Amino acid sequence: MLEGLLAIGAVGCATREAGTAATAATAAGRGPQPPVDEWQRIRSEFDLSPAWNHMSSFLLASHPRPVREAIEALRKQLDDNPPLALHTHEDSTPVREAAAAYMGARADEIALTDSTTMGLATLYLGLPLKAGDEVLTTTHDHYVTHESLRFAAERTGATVRRIALYEKSSAATAEGMTEAIAKALTPATRVVAITWVHSSSGVKTPVRAMAEVIARANQGRAPQDRIVFCVDGVHGFGVEDVTMADLGCDFFAAGCHKWIFGPRGTGVLWGKAELWPMLRPTIPHFGQEGHKAWIQGQPAPPTTASMMTPGGFHSFEHRWALPAAFAFHKSIGKAKVAARIHALNRQCKEGLRAMKHVTLHTPLEDAISAGIICFEVAGMTPEALMWKLIERKVIATTSPYATSYVRVAPSIINSEADVEAVLREVRALA
Ligand SMILES: Cc1ncc(COP(=O)(O)O)c(C=O)c1O
């Protein structure tokens, strides 16, 4: 699909209309909004081609100017003198501190990864599972959650059980999803593995309420029997205005190259401070703790978040530039980002829902949706619909699941006029 997108190239008419109109966001009255031209200024920080209506910027980030500049400066240092650049920047504390400040967490609770996939795989393969243990997950999670859990189960003898949180995504409710988890917990459940925002349907799960259910189930359990609550958070990270404490989960993995618009090939794995020692690293880290013990011929110390940062050399100019992405979000404000994305998504979903030839699969409510919208058009396969939209300069994607839908995802780089342009093109397909 991506090759196809590239092949089409940047020809054709401009979709971007000058001067965004009155804000639906303000009209919807959800949270403070910056002046309209503030969003145009934010859009101008990106080098995204103006020939396209970019409605899938969540897939893989385009770097905004401050991130591009930070990468370039670091790349120059690496090209000038790689060992000296390594020596200057190898302590990852500034990167972890920037992530921690954004997440409302502590730097020593964060491992750095290259992607959501890397975070989830190191987490699930690192959990102390054994035969007789059960991992509870859902039918809605991404391939990388299901596969990481399969790998973990095959190595440990634990079993994985998948449940549905809803039958019909557009009719999902927070209560129904929480109840589904509550009902499925058993004395053998050791891990609950879910996804914050389903890229299959756009449904946002009630992580906090689920965490409370799990905390109640953990009351009275011995430490080794307690349930660990793990979340693939990638499609809420950079969208919602919450901290890790607000979510209440135990571990949270996310790539920073989607909604955060961080350097491509960056990610974080966060976990509660007291839980890191239970994990078994898979890839040796390049920090002090493990290496010092190895040099001294000592047993490895208890696992820390730093020790769960996979070692080896990385595309360091990207990793070290990650603080620029968090600073970019901070300069806008987490609350404004969340309000903006929700307002544009609501505008889009309300428009789609009003069309008779469209089936909207994502709920309208802000509490159980975020930035991804899944829908179908009668008589068209998702693939055909995606290409039809691309022909009309709207960058849509299809969800990579057994049941696939077309997705659009209005984000901070989009305007109300962009959303209107999507609605116009979908309306024309009636
Ligand atoms: C829900 C979900 N989790 C994980 C991933 C993989 O993310 P990454 O590319 O950061 O590994 C995706 C991909 O878009 C996804 O939709």
The ligand as a Tripos MOL2 file, in Angstrom:
@<TRIPOS>MOLECULE
LIG
   16    16     1     0     0
SMALL
NO_CHARGES

@<TRIPOS>ATOM
      1 C1         -2.7190   -0.5700   17.8620 C.3       1 LIG1
      2 C2         -1.3430   -0.6190   17.2680 C.ar      1 LIG1
      3 N1         -0.3230   -1.0910   18.0030 N.ar      1 LIG1
      4 C3          0.9240   -1.1610   17.5220 C.ar      1 LIG1
      5 C4          1.2220   -0.7470   16.2510 C.ar      1 LIG1
      6 C5          2.6470   -0.8160   15.7670 C.3       1 LIG1
      7 O1          3.2400    0.4120   16.0290 O.3       1 LIG1
      8 P1          4.8200    0.6450   15.7960 P.3       1 LIG1
      9 O2          4.9870    0.9300   14.3660 O.co2     1 LIG1
     10 O3          5.1340    1.8430   16.6590 O.co2     1 LIG1
     11 O4          5.5050   -0.5610   16.2420 O.co2     1 LIG1
     12 C6          0.1960   -0.2530   15.4370 C.ar      1 LIG1
     13 C7          0.4880    0.2260   14.0680 C.2       1 LIG1
     14 O5         -0.0570    1.1640   13.5770 O.2       1 LIG1
     15 C8         -1.1120   -0.1890   15.9610 C.ar      1 LIG1
     16 O6         -2.1340    0.2660   15.2090 O.3       1 LIG1
@<TRIPOS>BOND
     1     1     2 1
     2     2     3 ar
     3     2    15 ar
     4     3     4 ar
     5     4     5 ar
     6     5     6 1
     7     5    12 ar
     8     6     7 1
     9     7     8 1
    10     8     9 2
    11     8    10 1
    12     8    11 1
    13    12    13 1
    14    12    15 ar
    15    13    14 2
    16    15    16 1
@<TRIPOS>SUBSTRUCTURE
     1 LIG1         1 GROUP 0 **** ****
